[in-house]
Structure formats: C-alpha cells, structure tokens
Amino acid sequence: MSGIAIDSLNVWFGHGQDRVDAVRHATFHVAKGESFGLVGESGSGKSTILRALTGLVPTWNGHMETAGETLGKGRSNRFHKTVQMVFQDPYASLHPRHSVDQVLSETLYLQGFGDIDARILTLLDDVGLGPSFRFRFPHQLSGGQRQRVAIARALAPEPEILLLDEPTSALDVSVQAEILNLLADLRSERNLTYLMVSHDLAVVSHMCQRIAVMQEGEIVEIMSVEDMRAMRPTHDYTKHLLESSIGYKRVKIAG
C-alpha cells in the first residue's frame, strides 16, 4: 500500500486572467515507510503540493491519497490523525503565549488520548528534550529546541506520515544536522513515511531515498538518491540543478 499517492495533480490560484497554475500534472507515489523528497528552485511548486495535501489550498483537481484514504475537498479526522506537518519556521509555528505543556496537551486532548501527563513526558524524551522544558514558552527556547517541540506536536497523534516543509532551513547549520538526525531516527523507529520539501540537495541526500525534481510547477524527473549522488540525471534541468548547487557534495551528516 502506498503511503502517499499523487496522480495528475493540478493546483492553481486565482481565476480567469488572474489564474496562476502552480502545479501541473504532478504524479508520484511514496511507499509506506519511504522518505521521498521534492526538490527544485523557489516557486517551483514544491510546498504547494504539501499545502494541497493538507487541505490548505482548495483549488485543485486530480487524485490524492494518504494511507489508503482518497482525499476530497475536506479532511477527515482520520486524515489529521494519520498525517501531520512540520513547518519551515519554528518561530511562527508555535503560539507565543502557549507553553510547551499547553501545545502538547491541547493536541493530545483533541486527538482523544488519555494519560496526557505521561504522554507529554514521553514525547519530550523522544525529541531529545527533558521534563525541564515542559513549562517553558517559545521565547525561552532556541530555534532548534522550538523545532523539536514542533516535531513532538506532530508526533503526538501517532501519525503514519509526516510532511516536512524545509524543516531545517531556518536553523543554524550545526543545529540542522541535529534535527535531521532526529528525524531520520524517528522514521526508523516508528516506520514513518516522509514527504520532504527542500532546496538543499545535501539534506535530501541524507534524508531521502528518492526525489522528484520540479521546474515551474511540473515534475520533470524522478530519480533515486544514488543516481543523484552519482550525477546521473536524465533531464537537462536536473543536470543544471545539480551542477549549480554551490557546495553540493556527498556529505555525511555528523551524528
């Protein structure tokens, strides 16, 4: 069973002469437990696909499916339990007046879980934060710590799928490696399916097994990370993207 299935997806904004076609005829499948990357330059439509999946963009057609559930214009309770998203900016994704305890307890309560106290402590431990962080507010946390809280919130419903929208691009380089290793470990431990948007090919190389390359709203190539590392693209744009990625190397993220 596919974790995510996207077939002939079109996403647009506006109407008539003002219409902008952000995604055109996108098709790709992500196997259960796989980590799949969407890469391309800014404005290529990568994040728009994530927003269409979550229901944040209502103007789309085609076929979208997550964990065997066909998606319509609305999103079911099952979807919100199965699919969670980690956003790019940990500073904007947490309510400034809500403590870590409030952020996690509200999510757990809405998902119908009991034993909320014990679950909060487990979630904090799972993302590398101790119990001392439970009653802190976002302004008392570093960027990396805020992103760990955001990941804990995403894990709270016990999802099968995480949508990752440039989850480390707003963080310092040294902190990026820590968060990427955390996400890799969580996927392995929980058999999670990842759909990751990134413009950083080194990040994709570390995190993903396959990638879809997007240009101006279209997927021009789907390739394995092994082929990407070996510089074996079949499309001219992918070749350009690989060659123009300043500093791209076969890197190993430090543990």
Secondary structure, 3 states (H helix, E strand, C coil): CEEEEEEEEEEEECCHHHCEEEEEEEEEEEECCCEEEEEECCCCCHHHHHHHHHCCCCCEEEEEEECCEECCCCCCHHHHHHEEEECCCHHHHCCCCCCHHHHHHHHHHHCCCCCHHHHHHHHHHHCCCCHHHCCCCHHHCCHHHHHHHHHHHHHCCCCCEEEEECCCCCCCHHHHHHHHHHHHHHHHHHCCEEEEECCCHHHHHHHCCEEEEEECCEEEEEEEHHHHHCCCCCCHHHHHHHHHCCCCCCCCCCC
